């Protein structure tokens, strides 16, 4: 009888552990998708591309569900709408990402940065933003001004809410360890800005090679004090992404564009401390890629992840809040 009673106690304990309440603390969303946030869709912003009118861009986007209206104009959410959705999901703060995939003008890039700066300024401190630079020029006749990017970023330094710079290797066709980026990294390091790097196989038909996170090993070695936030995790190089985060003190994995229910096994083991005994919960930042992912569903799934409470809080809030809301 005592043995039966002990067995029943064990069953009750395991069942109770499996039904523990979800994490109900604050959330920091480290990557909100900039082209769908801000003004009414002015064509002067560098992230507005009429891709539906271009045969090549239609081919590129044919593999990727794109919520643009006909003509490529993004249906944007206002600051009030963004904050309301954040409130409904229990998201305390977030980072809005500038994103420029294709050649543009400096006037359009400035308009984008001005808009995101106003978005952050109107958010009562709840939103920060990351800038970007002019995409690199290609071809034998191109003139590569390696200092253009750093000049753009240094001119933005000190603007309210600016916390980083976004690079997009695959659409730019240039791996992040190319010499073209290095003056930009130096400027970010000097200014205390993080570098957000797009990693993993892209949904659109851009070349996947530049998005291999392995290229960022060179960057982390050359700039050990530079926070590198590799967003979109890095699939199909998941094991390499985890190795880089374990190897470099300032390399972080950002989970944007992934539902927590689909996080790769290597990442889940890393966060739980089961990846070669390495405690990875300090090196991962939760992000939704809102509004391309539904914010409420992404946050609910994240709160239910099977991690210890302390680890879950670090992933969902502490790490991004420490890095980006200092």
Buried (B, 14 or more C-beta within 10 A) or exposed (E): EEEEEEEEEEEEEEEEEEEEEEBEEBBBBBBBBBBBBBBEBBEBBBBBBEBBEBEEBEEBBEEEEBEBEEEBBBEBBBBEEBBEBBEEBBBBBBBBBBBBBBEBEEEBBBBBBBBBBBBBBBBEEBBBBBBBBBBBBEEEEEEEEEEBBBBBBBEBEEBEBBBBBBBBBBBBBBBBBBEBBBBBBBBBBBBEBBBBBBBBBBBBBBBBEBBBBBBBBBBBEEBEEBBBBBBBBBBEBBBBBBBBBBEBEBBBBBBBBBBBEEBBEBBBBBBBBEBEEBBBBBBBBBBBBBBBBBBBBBBBBBBBBEBEEEBBBBBBBBBBBEBBBE
